[in-house]
Amino acid sequence: ETVWCFTVPVNWNAAAMDVMRQAAHRAGLIASPTSRMLRFCEEPEAAALTCLEESGVKMAPGARFLVVDAGGS
């Protein structure tokens, strides 16, 4: 079974994510609106994980890095 991870803006509240859950259910992506097969990831977290993965840089535990999002808003 597929686990879906939707990225959402950092300022979205639970009600906004619930709308996305309902839409995912109606679209047939998940069996029910309460399915654990849909997860949410805030966009800055997704950007950070992508930067680490694509850079190939190996970071030690406790290391720090900065991702700058110069997006439209």
mmCIF file of the N, C-alpha and C atoms, coordinates in Angstrom:
data_MODEL
# 
_entry.id   MODEL 
# 
loop_
_atom_site.group_PDB 
_atom_site.id 
_atom_site.type_symbol 
_atom_site.label_atom_id 
_atom_site.label_alt_id 
_atom_site.label_comp_id 
_atom_site.label_asym_id 
_atom_site.label_entity_id 
_atom_site.label_seq_id 
_atom_site.pdbx_PDB_ins_code 
_atom_site.Cartn_x 
_atom_site.Cartn_y 
_atom_site.Cartn_z 
_atom_site.occupancy 
_atom_site.B_iso_or_equiv 
_atom_site.pdbx_formal_charge 
_atom_site.auth_seq_id 
_atom_site.auth_comp_id 
_atom_site.auth_asym_id 
_atom_site.auth_atom_id 
_atom_site.pdbx_PDB_model_num 
ATOM 1   N N  . GLU A 1 1  ? 0.847   -1.182 0.000  1.00 0.00 ? 1  GLU A N  1 
ATOM 2   C CA . GLU A 1 1  ? 0.000   0.000  0.000  1.00 0.00 ? 1  GLU A CA 1 
ATOM 3   C C  . GLU A 1 1  ? 0.892   1.244  0.000  1.00 0.00 ? 1  GLU A C  1 
ATOM 4   N N  . THR A 1 2  ? 0.447   2.285  -0.641 1.00 0.00 ? 2  THR A N  1 
ATOM 5   C CA . THR A 1 2  ? 1.217   3.512  -0.772 1.00 0.00 ? 2  THR A CA 1 
ATOM 6   C C  . THR A 1 2  ? 0.980   4.444  0.407  1.00 0.00 ? 2  THR A C  1 
ATOM 7   N N  . VAL A 1 3  ? 2.071   4.995  0.934  1.00 0.00 ? 3  VAL A N  1 
ATOM 8   C CA . VAL A 1 3  ? 1.979   6.060  1.930  1.00 0.00 ? 3  VAL A CA 1 
ATOM 9   C C  . VAL A 1 3  ? 2.207   7.368  1.193  1.00 0.00 ? 3  VAL A C  1 
ATOM 10  N N  . TRP A 1 4  ? 1.271   8.271  1.301  1.00 0.00 ? 4  TRP A N  1 
ATOM 11  C CA . TRP A 1 4  ? 1.348   9.573  0.645  1.00 0.00 ? 4  TRP A CA 1 
ATOM 12  C C  . TRP A 1 4  ? 1.891   10.597 1.628  1.00 0.00 ? 4  TRP A C  1 
ATOM 13  N N  . CYS A 1 5  ? 2.761   11.463 1.151  1.00 0.00 ? 5  CYS A N  1 
ATOM 14  C CA . CYS A 1 5  ? 3.264   12.571 1.962  1.00 0.00 ? 5  CYS A CA 1 
ATOM 15  C C  . CYS A 1 5  ? 3.007   13.850 1.182  1.00 0.00 ? 5  CYS A C  1 
ATOM 16  N N  . PHE A 1 6  ? 2.099   14.655 1.681  1.00 0.00 ? 6  PHE A N  1 
ATOM 17  C CA . PHE A 1 6  ? 1.771   15.926 1.044  1.00 0.00 ? 6  PHE A CA 1 
ATOM 18  C C  . PHE A 1 6  ? 2.542   17.038 1.742  1.00 0.00 ? 6  PHE A C  1 
ATOM 19  N N  . THR A 1 7  ? 3.159   17.917 0.964  1.00 0.00 ? 7  THR A N  1 
ATOM 20  C CA . THR A 1 7  ? 3.797   19.084 1.564  1.00 0.00 ? 7  THR A CA 1 
ATOM 21  C C  . THR A 1 7  ? 2.768   20.200 1.662  1.00 0.00 ? 7  THR A C  1 
ATOM 22  N N  . VAL A 1 8  ? 2.848   20.925 2.766  1.00 0.00 ? 8  VAL A N  1 
ATOM 23  C CA . VAL A 1 8  ? 1.901   22.012 3.021  1.00 0.00 ? 8  VAL A CA 1 
ATOM 24  C C  . VAL A 1 8  ? 2.664   23.227 3.538  1.00 0.00 ? 8  VAL A C  1 
ATOM 25  N N  . PRO A 1 9  ? 2.105   24.419 3.336  1.00 0.00 ? 9  PRO A N  1 
ATOM 26  C CA . PRO A 1 9  ? 2.744   25.618 3.893  1.00 0.00 ? 9  PRO A CA 1 
ATOM 27  C C  . PRO A 1 9  ? 2.860   25.512 5.411  1.00 0.00 ? 9  PRO A C  1 
ATOM 28  N N  . VAL A 1 10 ? 3.880   26.126 5.944  1.00 0.00 ? 10 VAL A N  1 
ATOM 29  C CA . VAL A 1 10 ? 4.165   26.027 7.368  1.00 0.00 ? 10 VAL A CA 1 
ATOM 30  C C  . VAL A 1 10 ? 3.053   26.617 8.239  1.00 0.00 ? 10 VAL A C  1 
ATOM 31  N N  . ASN A 1 11 ? 2.299   27.543 7.704  1.00 0.00 ? 11 ASN A N  1 
ATOM 32  C CA . ASN A 1 11 ? 1.265   28.198 8.506  1.00 0.00 ? 11 ASN A CA 1 
ATOM 33  C C  . ASN A 1 11 ? -0.118  27.549 8.383  1.00 0.00 ? 11 ASN A C  1 
ATOM 34  N N  . TRP A 1 12 ? -0.208  26.394 7.743  1.00 0.00 ? 12 TRP A N  1 
ATOM 35  C CA . TRP A 1 12 ? -1.508  25.720 7.643  1.00 0.00 ? 12 TRP A CA 1 
ATOM 36  C C  . TRP A 1 12 ? -1.910  25.165 8.995  1.00 0.00 ? 12 TRP A C  1 
ATOM 37  N N  . ASN A 1 13 ? -3.191  25.273 9.293  1.00 0.00 ? 13 ASN A N  1 
ATOM 38  C CA . ASN A 1 13 ? -3.696  24.726 10.550 1.00 0.00 ? 13 ASN A CA 1 
ATOM 39  C C  . ASN A 1 13 ? -4.331  23.358 10.302 1.00 0.00 ? 13 ASN A C  1 
ATOM 40  N N  . ALA A 1 14 ? -4.805  22.750 11.371 1.00 0.00 ? 14 ALA A N  1 
ATOM 41  C CA . ALA A 1 14 ? -5.382  21.407 11.275 1.00 0.00 ? 14 ALA A CA 1 
ATOM 42  C C  . ALA A 1 14 ? -6.605  21.380 10.362 1.00 0.00 ? 14 ALA A C  1 
ATOM 43  N N  . ALA A 1 15 ? -7.395  22.440 10.373 1.00 0.00 ? 15 ALA A N  1 
ATOM 44  C CA . ALA A 1 15 ? -8.595  22.482 9.524  1.00 0.00 ? 15 ALA A CA 1 
ATOM 45  C C  . ALA A 1 15 ? -8.217  22.454 8.044  1.00 0.00 ? 15 ALA A C  1 
ATOM 46  N N  . ALA A 1 16 ? -7.172  23.172 7.677  1.00 0.00 ? 16 ALA A N  1 
ATOM 47  C CA . ALA A 1 16 ? -6.730  23.187 6.278  1.00 0.00 ? 16 ALA A CA 1 
ATOM 48  C C  . ALA A 1 16 ? -6.233  21.802 5.858  1.00 0.00 ? 16 ALA A C  1 
ATOM 49  N N  . MET A 1 17 ? -5.500  21.147 6.747  1.00 0.00 ? 17 MET A N  1 
ATOM 50  C CA . MET A 1 17 ? -5.009  19.806 6.424  1.00 0.00 ? 17 MET A CA 1 
ATOM 51  C C  . MET A 1 17 ? -6.157  18.805 6.370  1.00 0.00 ? 17 MET A C  1 
ATOM 52  N N  . ASP A 1 18 ? -7.196  19.037 7.164  1.00 0.00 ? 18 ASP A N  1 
ATOM 53  C CA . ASP A 1 18 ? -8.365  18.158 7.109  1.00 0.00 ? 18 ASP A CA 1 
ATOM 54  C C  . ASP A 1 18 ? -9.053  18.260 5.748  1.00 0.00 ? 18 ASP A C  1 
ATOM 55  N N  . VAL A 1 19 ? -9.106  19.470 5.183  1.00 0.00 ? 19 VAL A N  1 
ATOM 56  C CA . VAL A 1 19 ? -9.670  19.642 3.840  1.00 0.00 ? 19 VAL A CA 1 
ATOM 57  C C  . VAL A 1 19 ? -8.874  18.808 2.836  1.00 0.00 ? 19 VAL A C  1 
ATOM 58  N N  . MET A 1 20 ? -7.539  18.818 2.970  1.00 0.00 ? 20 MET A N  1 
ATOM 59  C CA . MET A 1 20 ? -6.692  18.023 2.077  1.00 0.00 ? 20 MET A CA 1 
ATOM 60  C C  . MET A 1 20 ? -6.929  16.531 2.286  1.00 0.00 ? 20 MET A C  1 
ATOM 61  N N  . ARG A 1 21 ? -7.126  16.114 3.535  1.00 0.00 ? 21 ARG A N  1 
ATOM 62  C CA . ARG A 1 21 ? -7.425  14.701 3.813  1.00 0.00 ? 21 ARG A CA 1 
ATOM 63  C C  . ARG A 1 21 ? -8.728  14.287 3.143  1.00 0.00 ? 21 ARG A C  1 
ATOM 64  N N  . GLN A 1 22 ? -9.737  15.131 3.260  1.00 0.00 ? 22 GLN A N  1 
ATOM 65  C CA . GLN A 1 22 ? -11.026 14.832 2.640  1.00 0.00 ? 22 GLN A CA 1 
ATOM 66  C C  . GLN A 1 22 ? -10.872 14.723 1.120  1.00 0.00 ? 22 GLN A C  1 
ATOM 67  N N  . ALA A 1 23 ? -10.102 15.628 0.532  1.00 0.00 ? 23 ALA A N  1 
ATOM 68  C CA . ALA A 1 23 ? -9.886  15.606 -0.917 1.00 0.00 ? 23 ALA A CA 1 
ATOM 69  C C  . ALA A 1 23 ? -9.127  14.347 -1.340 1.00 0.00 ? 23 ALA A C  1 
ATOM 70  N N  . ALA A 1 24 ? -8.119  13.964 -0.565 1.00 0.00 ? 24 ALA A N  1 
ATOM 71  C CA . ALA A 1 24 ? -7.358  12.752 -0.881 1.00 0.00 ? 24 ALA A CA 1 
ATOM 72  C C  . ALA A 1 24 ? -8.259  11.523 -0.806 1.00 0.00 ? 24 ALA A C  1 
ATOM 73  N N  . HIS A 1 25 ? -9.148  11.512 0.168  1.00 0.00 ? 25 HIS A N  1 
ATOM 74  C CA . HIS A 1 25 ? -10.096 10.397 0.295  1.00 0.00 ? 25 HIS A CA 1 
ATOM 75  C C  . HIS A 1 25 ? -11.052 10.381 -0.896 1.00 0.00 ? 25 HIS A C  1 
ATOM 76  N N  . ARG A 1 26 ? -11.615 11.515 -1.235 1.00 0.00 ? 26 ARG A N  1 
ATOM 77  C CA . ARG A 1 26 ? -12.554 11.582 -2.376 1.00 0.00 ? 26 ARG A CA 1 
ATOM 78  C C  . ARG A 1 26 ? -11.879 11.207 -3.689 1.00 0.00 ? 26 ARG A C  1 
ATOM 79  N N  . ALA A 1 27 ? -10.584 11.502 -3.788 1.00 0.00 ? 27 ALA A N  1 
ATOM 80  C CA . ALA A 1 27 ? -9.832  11.169 -5.002 1.00 0.00 ? 27 ALA A CA 1 
ATOM 81  C C  . ALA A 1 27 ? -9.424  9.700  -5.043 1.00 0.00 ? 27 ALA A C  1 
ATOM 82  N N  . GLY A 1 28 ? -9.686  8.970  -3.968 1.00 0.00 ? 28 GLY A N  1 
ATOM 83  C CA . GLY A 1 28 ? -9.353  7.552  -3.932 1.00 0.00 ? 28 GLY A CA 1 
ATOM 84  C C  . GLY A 1 28 ? -7.921  7.247  -3.558 1.00 0.00 ? 28 GLY A C  1 
ATOM 85  N N  . LEU A 1 29 ? -7.203  8.240  -3.046 1.00 0.00 ? 29 LEU A N  1 
ATOM 86  C CA . LEU A 1 29 ? -5.812  8.003  -2.668 1.00 0.00 ? 29 LEU A CA 1 
ATOM 87  C C  . LEU A 1 29 ? -5.701  7.265  -1.341 1.00 0.00 ? 29 LEU A C  1 
ATOM 88  N N  . ILE A 1 30 ? -6.655  7.506  -0.451 1.00 0.00 ? 30 ILE A N  1 
ATOM 89  C CA . ILE A 1 30 ? -6.661  6.843  0.852  1.00 0.00 ? 30 ILE A CA 1 
ATOM 90  C C  . ILE A 1 30 ? -8.043  6.261  1.109  1.00 0.00 ? 30 ILE A C  1 
ATOM 91  N N  . ALA A 1 31 ? -8.095  5.206  1.914  1.00 0.00 ? 31 ALA A N  1 
ATOM 92  C CA . ALA A 1 31 ? -9.350  4.485  2.149  1.00 0.00 ? 31 ALA A CA 1 
ATOM 93  C C  . ALA A 1 31 ? -10.350 5.265  2.991  1.00 0.00 ? 31 ALA A C  1 
ATOM 94  N N  . SER A 1 32 ? -9.853  6.089  3.902  1.00 0.00 ? 32 SER A N  1 
ATOM 95  C CA . SER A 1 32 ? -10.738 6.884  4.748  1.00 0.00 ? 32 SER A CA 1 
ATOM 96  C C  . SER A 1 32 ? -10.030 8.184  5.109  1.00 0.00 ? 32 SER A C  1 
ATOM 97  N N  . PRO A 1 33 ? -10.785 9.199  5.493  1.00 0.00 ? 33 PRO A N  1 
ATOM 98  C CA . PRO A 1 33 ? -10.147 10.468 5.853  1.00 0.00 ? 33 PRO A CA 1 
ATOM 99  C C  . PRO A 1 33 ? -9.210  10.366 7.063  1.00 0.00 ? 33 PRO A C  1 
ATOM 100 N N  . THR A 1 34 ? -9.347  9.317  7.857  1.00 0.00 ? 34 THR A N  1 
ATOM 101 C CA . THR A 1 34 ? -8.472  9.153  9.019  1.00 0.00 ? 34 THR A CA 1 
ATOM 102 C C  . THR A 1 34 ? -7.313  8.188  8.760  1.00 0.00 ? 34 THR A C  1 
ATOM 103 N N  . SER A 1 35 ? -7.136  7.799  7.515  1.00 0.00 ? 35 SER A N  1 
ATOM 104 C CA . SER A 1 35 ? -6.087  6.845  7.156  1.00 0.00 ? 35 SER A CA 1 
ATOM 105 C C  . SER A 1 35 ? -4.707  7.327  7.582  1.00 0.00 ? 35 SER A C  1 
ATOM 106 N N  . ARG A 1 36 ? -3.900  6.388  8.087  1.00 0.00 ? 36 ARG A N  1 
ATOM 107 C CA . ARG A 1 36 ? -2.513  6.694  8.429  1.00 0.00 ? 36 ARG A CA 1 
ATOM 108 C C  . ARG A 1 36 ? -1.608  6.636  7.196  1.00 0.00 ? 36 ARG A C  1 
ATOM 109 N N  . MET A 1 37 ? -2.200  6.386  6.043  1.00 0.00 ? 37 MET A N  1 
ATOM 110 C CA . MET A 1 37 ? -1.429  6.295  4.802  1.00 0.00 ? 37 MET A CA 1 
ATOM 111 C C  . MET A 1 37 ? -1.239  7.665  4.153  1.00 0.00 ? 37 MET A C  1 
ATOM 112 N N  . LEU A 1 38 ? -1.721  8.720  4.814  1.00 0.00 ? 38 LEU A N  1 
ATOM 113 C CA . LEU A 1 38 ? -1.493  10.093 4.345  1.00 0.00 ? 38 LEU A CA 1 
ATOM 114 C C  . LEU A 1 38 ? -0.818  10.849 5.474  1.00 0.00 ? 38 LEU A C  1 
ATOM 115 N N  . ARG A 1 39 ? 0.327   11.418 5.141  1.00 0.00 ? 39 ARG A N  1 
ATOM 116 C CA . ARG A 1 39 ? 1.091   12.208 6.103  1.00 0.00 ? 39 ARG A CA 1 
ATOM 117 C C  . ARG A 1 39 ? 1.314   13.591 5.517  1.00 0.00 ? 39 ARG A C  1 
ATOM 118 N N  . PHE A 1 40 ? 1.561   14.539 6.379  1.00 0.00 ? 40 PHE A N  1 
ATOM 119 C CA . PHE A 1 40 ? 1.850   15.903 5.949  1.00 0.00 ? 40 PHE A CA 1 
ATOM 120 C C  . PHE A 1 40 ? 3.247   16.296 6.399  1.00 0.00 ? 40 PHE A C  1 
ATOM 121 N N  . CYS A 1 41 ? 3.924   17.028 5.549  1.00 0.00 ? 41 CYS A N  1 
ATOM 122 C CA . CYS A 1 41 ? 5.258   17.534 5.834  1.00 0.00 ? 41 CYS A CA 1 
ATOM 123 C C  . CYS A 1 41 ? 5.247   19.019 5.488  1.00 0.00 ? 41 CYS A C  1 
ATOM 124 N N  . GLU A 1 42 ? 5.703   19.841 6.418  1.00 0.00 ? 42 GLU A N  1 
ATOM 125 C CA . GLU A 1 42 ? 5.747   21.275 6.128  1.00 0.00 ? 42 GLU A CA 1 
ATOM 126 C C  . GLU A 1 42 ? 6.816   21.538 5.068  1.00 0.00 ? 42 GLU A C  1 
ATOM 127 N N  . GLU A 1 43 ? 6.534   22.510 4.194  1.00 0.00 ? 43 GLU A N  1 
ATOM 128 C CA . GLU A 1 43 ? 7.413   22.777 3.055  1.00 0.00 ? 43 GLU A CA 1 
ATOM 129 C C  . GLU A 1 43 ? 8.866   23.051 3.449  1.00 0.00 ? 43 GLU A C  1 
ATOM 130 N N  . PRO A 1 44 ? 9.147   23.813 4.518  1.00 0.00 ? 44 PRO A N  1 
ATOM 131 C CA . PRO A 1 44 ? 10.562  24.011 4.875  1.00 0.00 ? 44 PRO A CA 1 
ATOM 132 C C  . PRO A 1 44 ? 11.271  22.708 5.256  1.00 0.00 ? 44 PRO A C  1 
ATOM 133 N N  . GLU A 1 45 ? 10.557  21.810 5.921  1.00 0.00 ? 45 GLU A N  1 
ATOM 134 C CA . GLU A 1 45 ? 11.138  20.523 6.277  1.00 0.00 ? 45 GLU A CA 1 
ATOM 135 C C  . GLU A 1 45 ? 11.424  19.700 5.023  1.00 0.00 ? 45 GLU A C  1 
ATOM 136 N N  . ALA A 1 46 ? 10.478  19.704 4.080  1.00 0.00 ? 46 ALA A N  1 
ATOM 137 C CA . ALA A 1 46 ? 10.676  18.978 2.827  1.00 0.00 ? 46 ALA A CA 1 
ATOM 138 C C  . ALA A 1 46 ? 11.860  19.552 2.050  1.00 0.00 ? 46 ALA A C  1 
ATOM 139 N N  . ALA A 1 47 ? 11.984  20.870 2.035  1.00 0.00 ? 47 ALA A N  1 
ATOM 140 C CA . ALA A 1 47 ? 13.103  21.507 1.339  1.00 0.00 ? 47 ALA A CA 1 
ATOM 141 C C  . ALA A 1 47 ? 14.433  21.104 1.973  1.00 0.00 ? 47 ALA A C  1 
ATOM 142 N N  . ALA A 1 48 ? 14.473  21.096 3.292  1.00 0.00 ? 48 ALA A N  1 
ATOM 143 C CA . ALA A 1 48 ? 15.702  20.726 3.992  1.00 0.00 ? 48 ALA A CA 1 
ATOM 144 C C  . ALA A 1 48 ? 16.088  19.282 3.690  1.00 0.00 ? 48 ALA A C  1 
ATOM 145 N N  . LEU A 1 49 ? 15.119  18.381 3.752  1.00 0.00 ? 49 LEU A N  1 
ATOM 146 C CA . LEU A 1 49 ? 15.405  16.971 3.472  1.00 0.00 ? 49 LEU A CA 1 
ATOM 147 C C  . LEU A 1 49 ? 15.863  16.765 2.035  1.00 0.00 ? 49 LEU A C  1 
ATOM 148 N N  . THR A 1 50 ? 15.245  17.474 1.106  1.00 0.00 ? 50 THR A N  1 
ATOM 149 C CA . THR A 1 50 ? 15.640  17.377 -0.296 1.00 0.00 ? 50 THR A CA 1 
ATOM 150 C C  . THR A 1 50 ? 17.055  17.895 -0.506 1.00 0.00 ? 50 THR A C  1 
ATOM 151 N N  . CYS A 1 51 ? 17.379  19.032 0.116  1.00 0.00 ? 51 CYS A N  1 
ATOM 152 C CA . CYS A 1 51 ? 18.739  19.578 -0.009 1.00 0.00 ? 51 CYS A CA 1 
ATOM 153 C C  . CYS A 1 51 ? 19.775  18.591 0.507  1.00 0.00 ? 51 CYS A C  1 
ATOM 154 N N  . LEU A 1 52 ? 19.503  17.981 1.639  1.00 0.00 ? 52 LEU A N  1 
ATOM 155 C CA . LEU A 1 52 ? 20.446  17.001 2.175  1.00 0.00 ? 52 LEU A CA 1 
ATOM 156 C C  . LEU A 1 52 ? 20.592  15.804 1.263  1.00 0.00 ? 52 LEU A C  1 
ATOM 157 N N  . GLU A 1 53 ? 19.468  15.293 0.793  1.00 0.00 ? 53 GLU A N  1 
ATOM 158 C CA . GLU A 1 53 ? 19.490  14.092 -0.053 1.00 0.00 ? 53 GLU A CA 1 
ATOM 159 C C  . GLU A 1 53 ? 20.209  14.360 -1.375 1.00 0.00 ? 53 GLU A C  1 
ATOM 160 N N  . GLU A 1 54 ? 19.896  15.470 -2.012 1.00 0.00 ? 54 GLU A N  1 
ATOM 161 C CA . GLU A 1 54 ? 20.454  15.746 -3.339 1.00 0.00 ? 54 GLU A CA 1 
ATOM 162 C C  . GLU A 1 54 ? 21.895  16.231 -3.289 1.00 0.00 ? 54 GLU A C  1 
ATOM 163 N N  . SER A 1 55 ? 22.313  16.806 -2.176 1.00 0.00 ? 55 SER A N  1 
ATOM 164 C CA . SER A 1 55 ? 23.680  17.326 -2.089 1.00 0.00 ? 55 SER A CA 1 
ATOM 165 C C  . SER A 1 55 ? 24.698  16.200 -1.909 1.00 0.00 ? 55 SER A C  1 
ATOM 166 N N  . GLY A 1 56 ? 24.267  15.098 -1.310 1.00 0.00 ? 56 GLY A N  1 
ATOM 167 C CA . GLY A 1 56 ? 25.187  14.010 -1.037 1.00 0.00 ? 56 GLY A CA 1 
ATOM 168 C C  . GLY A 1 56 ? 26.099  14.276 0.147  1.00 0.00 ? 56 GLY A C  1 
ATOM 169 N N  . VAL A 1 57 ? 25.919  15.417 0.812  1.00 0.00 ? 57 VAL A N  1 
ATOM 170 C CA . VAL A 1 57 ? 26.738  15.760 1.964  1.00 0.00 ? 57 VAL A CA 1 
ATOM 171 C C  . VAL A 1 57 ? 26.340  14.882 3.141  1.00 0.00 ? 57 VAL A C  1 
ATOM 172 N N  . LYS A 1 58 ? 27.332  14.307 3.792  1.00 0.00 ? 58 LYS A N  1 
ATOM 173 C CA . LYS A 1 58 ? 27.091  13.485 4.982  1.00 0.00 ? 58 LYS A CA 1 
ATOM 174 C C  . LYS A 1 58 ? 27.258  14.383 6.204  1.00 0.00 ? 58 LYS A C  1 
ATOM 175 N N  . MET A 1 59 ? 26.204  14.506 6.969  1.00 0.00 ? 59 MET A N  1 
ATOM 176 C CA . MET A 1 59 ? 26.257  15.383 8.136  1.00 0.00 ? 59 MET A CA 1 
ATOM 177 C C  . MET A 1 59 ? 26.334  14.551 9.411  1.00 0.00 ? 59 MET A C  1 
ATOM 178 N N  . ALA A 1 60 ? 27.135  15.017 10.340 1.00 0.00 ? 60 ALA A N  1 
ATOM 179 C CA . ALA A 1 60 ? 27.275  14.351 11.631 1.00 0.00 ? 60 ALA A CA 1 
ATOM 180 C C  . ALA A 1 60 ? 26.083  14.713 12.522 1.00 0.00 ? 60 ALA A C  1 
ATOM 181 N N  . PRO A 1 61 ? 25.714  13.839 13.427 1.00 0.00 ? 61 PRO A N  1 
ATOM 182 C CA . PRO A 1 61 ? 24.643  14.171 14.368 1.00 0.00 ? 61 PRO A CA 1 
ATOM 183 C C  . PRO A 1 61 ? 24.949  15.488 15.081 1.00 0.00 ? 61 PRO A C  1 
ATOM 184 N N  . GLY A 1 62 ? 23.952  16.347 15.171 1.00 0.00 ? 62 GLY A N  1 
ATOM 185 C CA . GLY A 1 62 ? 24.115  17.638 15.822 1.00 0.00 ? 62 GLY A CA 1 
ATOM 186 C C  . GLY A 1 62 ? 24.609  18.743 14.898 1.00 0.00 ? 62 GLY A C  1 
ATOM 187 N N  . ALA A 1 63 ? 25.000  18.376 13.661 1.00 0.00 ? 63 ALA A N  1 
ATOM 188 C CA . ALA A 1 63 ? 25.461  19.392 12.715 1.00 0.00 ? 63 ALA A CA 1 
ATOM 189 C C  . ALA A 1 63 ? 24.286  20.281 12.324 1.00 0.00 ? 63 ALA A C  1 
ATOM 190 N N  . ARG A 1 64 ? 24.577  21.474 11.908 1.00 0.00 ? 64 ARG A N  1 
ATOM 191 C CA . ARG A 1 64 ? 23.537  22.430 11.526 1.00 0.00 ? 64 ARG A CA 1 
ATOM 192 C C  . ARG A 1 64 ? 23.751  22.880 10.088 1.00 0.00 ? 64 ARG A C  1 
ATOM 193 N N  . PHE A 1 65 ? 22.636  23.197 9.440  1.00 0.00 ? 65 PHE A N  1 
ATOM 194 C CA . PHE A 1 65 ? 22.711  23.786 8.117  1.00 0.00 ? 65 PHE A CA 1 
ATOM 195 C C  . PHE A 1 65 ? 21.516  24.703 7.943  1.00 0.00 ? 65 PHE A C  1 
ATOM 196 N N  . LEU A 1 66 ? 21.571  25.527 6.927  1.00 0.00 ? 66 LEU A N  1 
ATOM 197 C CA . LEU A 1 66 ? 20.519  26.513 6.706  1.00 0.00 ? 66 LEU A CA 1 
ATOM 198 C C  . LEU A 1 66 ? 19.985  26.364 5.298  1.00 0.00 ? 66 LEU A C  1 
ATOM 199 N N  . VAL A 1 67 ? 18.673  26.330 5.161  1.00 0.00 ? 67 VAL A N  1 
ATOM 200 C CA . VAL A 1 67 ? 18.016  26.343 3.870  1.00 0.00 ? 67 VAL A CA 1 
ATOM 201 C C  . VAL A 1 67 ? 17.291  27.666 3.764  1.00 0.00 ? 67 VAL A C  1 
ATOM 202 N N  . VAL A 1 68 ? 17.573  28.421 2.717  1.00 0.00 ? 68 VAL A N  1 
ATOM 203 C CA . VAL A 1 68 ? 16.927  29.704 2.509  1.00 0.00 ? 68 VAL A CA 1 
ATOM 204 C C  . VAL A 1 68 ? 15.867  29.544 1.437  1.00 0.00 ? 68 VAL A C  1 
ATOM 205 N N  . ASP A 1 69 ? 14.623  29.827 1.788  1.00 0.00 ? 69 ASP A N  1 
ATOM 206 C CA . ASP A 1 69 ? 13.509  29.770 0.857  1.00 0.00 ? 69 ASP A CA 1 
ATOM 207 C C  . ASP A 1 69 ? 13.199  31.193 0.420  1.00 0.00 ? 69 ASP A C  1 
ATOM 208 N N  . ALA A 1 70 ? 13.555  31.510 -0.792 1.00 0.00 ? 70 ALA A N  1 
ATOM 209 C CA . ALA A 1 70 ? 13.327  32.863 -1.307 1.00 0.00 ? 70 ALA A CA 1 
ATOM 210 C C  . ALA A 1 70 ? 12.109  32.869 -2.215 1.00 0.00 ? 70 ALA A C  1 
ATOM 211 N N  . GLY A 1 71 ? 11.069  32.171 -1.784 1.00 0.00 ? 71 GLY A N  1 
ATOM 212 C CA . GLY A 1 71 ? 9.846   32.053 -2.575 1.00 0.00 ? 71 GLY A CA 1 
ATOM 213 C C  . GLY A 1 71 ? 9.045   33.340 -2.622 1.00 0.00 ? 71 GLY A C  1 
ATOM 214 N N  . GLY A 1 72 ? 7.911   33.248 -3.269 1.00 0.00 ? 72 GLY A N  1 
ATOM 215 C CA . GLY A 1 72 ? 7.071   34.413 -3.536 1.00 0.00 ? 72 GLY A CA 1 
ATOM 216 C C  . GLY A 1 72 ? 6.390   35.023 -2.331 1.00 0.00 ? 72 GLY A C  1 
ATOM 217 N N  . SER A 1 73 ? 6.205   34.290 -1.257 1.00 0.00 ? 73 SER A N  1 
ATOM 218 C CA . SER A 1 73 ? 5.535   34.906 -0.119 1.00 0.00 ? 73 SER A CA 1 
ATOM 219 C C  . SER A 1 73 ? 6.363   34.753 1.119  1.00 0.00 ? 73 SER A C  1 
# 
